Amino acid sequence: MKQQSKLTPKQEHVAERQTPAKAAQEFSGSDELLRHDAAQTTVPPEVAERLKKSAAKIPPPKVSWFKRLFN
């Protein structure tokens, strides 16, 4: 059975204009998907500032005694 729309022809035309047609995008892996999502998402300034402060508190990784010996 075919599903019929209860919209009038004018309403259907308006509904078609309001829904933008987005092309489906296929990603080769999860890394590519995450990079694409990160490029599309803006970080609020408050969150960016808190992240900078938190990252500044993280101590740098300690250099092993073996590397210090030969540097």
N, C-alpha and C positions, 0 to 999 in steps of 0.2 A: 504494500500500500504506500502510495506517495504522500509524503508529509507536505501539507500546504501551509503557507504563511498567512497569518491573519492581518497582515499589514496591507494598507491600501497601496496602489502603485506609487503614489507620491511619497509615502512613508518609506517604501522600499528603496526608492531612489536616494532619499536623504540618508538612510542607513548605510547604503553602499558608499556614499561619499565620506561618511564619518569614520568608517573603519579602514585605515590605511592598509594596503596590501604589502606585507613584508615577505620578502623572499626567505625561504628556509635556508639555513646555513648549516653545512655539515663540517664537523671538526674531525681531524685525524686522531686526536687524543685528548685526554683530559687537560694536559698542560696548555694546549692551544686554546681550549675552551676557557680556561681560567685567565689566560692573557687577554683574550678578547673581552671577557667580562670586566676585567680590571680597567681596560682602556675605555669602556663605556660608562663606568661608574665613577661619579665624583664623590670625593671624601669631604664631609663637612669640615670646616676650619677648626671647630672645637675638637673633633676627633683627631685630626692631624696633629694639633698641638699636643694633645695628651699622649699620642704615640711617640712624638719626638722626645718628650720628657721621660717617658718610660724607657725608650731605647738608650737615652743618655745615662740611665742608672745601671744598665747592664755592664758588668766589668768585661774588659777585653779577655779573650782566651789566653791562658797562660802558655808560655813557650816552654816546651819540654827541655830538660837539662841536656839532652842529646843535641838539640838544635843550638842551644846557647853555647855549648862546648865548641862547635865547629863554625860559629859565626863571628 
